Structure formats: structure tokens, C-alpha cells
Amino acid sequence: MDMLKTLQALNACHGPSGDEGDVAALLEKLAMPYVDECRRDTMGNLIAHRKGGGSRVMFAAHMDSIGCIVTHIEKEGYLRFCKVGGLHAAELLSTPVRFKNGVRGVVCLNESVEAKSMTLDDLYLDIGAHDADEARAMVQIGDTAVFDTAVFAAGDRLISPYLDNRASCLAMLMAMEQLQESENDLYFVFTAQEELGLRGAKTAAYAIDPDYGVAVDVTPAADALGSKHSGSSVLGGGAAIKVMDSSVICHPQMVSRLESLAEERGIPAQRDVIRSGGTDAGSIYLSRMGVLTGGISIPCRYIHAPQELVDRGDIEAAARLITAFAECRL
């Protein structure tokens, strides 16, 4: 599977939280050759099922992205917006955006406000409209926009919007492609609305009722310039085995099993502890009477910025570790 081309295809889809249908349609097409069935539930989760008679294992990688939603149209045709997920004003200025219908624009700042003191309320979208009537003919209140930035390779690194969490969707697809024999009943779930509070994983886990759960996500890299080491993982260090984040303390049995599998199969791996931020593991492990839950993460720089950065080798390592867990006897 070509990483760059797959990421480019995924990011060409419109998929902010709550409107993931286009991304789900592409993922279903890519996943179907490797599973017995695919279905979508009421929340919009895509559930790819490879049937087996053994333990039920749920892998979850969220397919939604952050974005912005139009709240008001100024008489001059400018668009006011609020966030869908974790947007930060300091990272948005001059960022190109794209609406689902193809309308494009750019994030701008009120001239009366200094950049150093700006908030999201000081920003607006300019879509080139001459006035409010023209703007309303182009977009409506409640329409959502996503980053319209490039996807490209820089050596063995990939730079792209929404590597959180399309990189993990890619890793899950690669694992499905690699998977050989397995006794387990496998559910590869591409979840919806993770960025708004791990919502999709909650309903999917309840429906599947897994014996084991593994959240696949990115994790903040601790090797950016001036890092305050709020995380423990570095780019190029391999798959990051989740120990703790603000949503979950992973079960020691899961941490141990994932570390053992990495050692047995020669998969580069490191431990993942972050001070803030959560993953779908936070919903899975609380489902019903509790689920043995762990996490496999991909270190990522500049999370939630218009351009994020990951290492190809870490995606490959994450895919191999997903495959190893799917194949092992539980």
C-alpha cells in the first residue's frame, strides 16, 4: 500500500467530526478486500469485520478530523466560525481551508487585533465573496471547513494535515493487508467523532462487546525543538505502546503483551506516556463491565496544526504490531 497516495486520497475527502461519510466510503473500499463484511452504525463508525471463532478483538482508529463551522455571515461576506474539535488560534492564521462543496478560503485576522493577543473569536474566513448575499450562495450557516494544505514526503517523513488520525487509519489498513491466519474474531473500527469526546468508540465498543480493545492513534512527539517533554515518544523510535494518557491507564496485561510481541517479532517499539490528550481507549475500556484495553500510537509533531509530521517507519511498525496482536492466541 502506497502511504503517500493513500494519505492524499484520504485527505481529499471531507471528514470533520460528525460528517465522516466521505472518509468512511473510501476506507470501506480500501478495507473490503481483507475482511468478510463492512457496515456503518448510527454514529457513523465504519466497522470492518474479519470473522473468527476466538476472542473478540476491537481495533479502533478514529477517521474524523478537527475543523471549523460557520456561525455567522458578515454583511461584507466574511464568515465567522467556531471550532469543531481542538483548534488553536495561533496555528490558524493564513491557513487555506476547503468546504465540502469545494468552496475555498483563507483564515484571516481582524486588522484591529495584534497577532500575539488573538483568539478564535478574532479570526474569520475570507472566501472571496463581495457581500453577504454572494457568501450565502456559496456556503450556509452550519457548513464545515477543513484545512486545505498539502500532503508530501520529506525524505522518510510525511507532512500532511490530519495525520491525526489518518496516519493510524493507514496503519490499520496496512495491518489488514499483512494479516495471515488468526483464530480471533477481529473488528477493525474506523471511529467517528473522536475529536469531540471519544463518542464513536463508545457506541461501537458497546455493540461489539470485545474481550480486548486496542486504540490506534497518534501521540505527541517529545523531540520537537524546545519540547517540554509532555510525552515520552520520539519520531523514528517505532510503535509507541500506550501506558497512560488523560483518558486511560492501560491494563498492565495489555502493555506487557504488546511489548512481548514487539520483542518477539523484532518490531521497533517504545513506551507512550502523555500528560494530556486522550484516545478511543478511554471509551473502550469503560464499556459494559470493562474491557482489557491497550494502545498503539504513532509519534507525531505539531498535532492539530495545519501541517503535521510523522515518520514512515513508525507507521510501518504500528501496522506490524497491530498485525501481531491480531494474529496472537489470546
Disulfide bonds with the S-S distance in Angstrom:
none
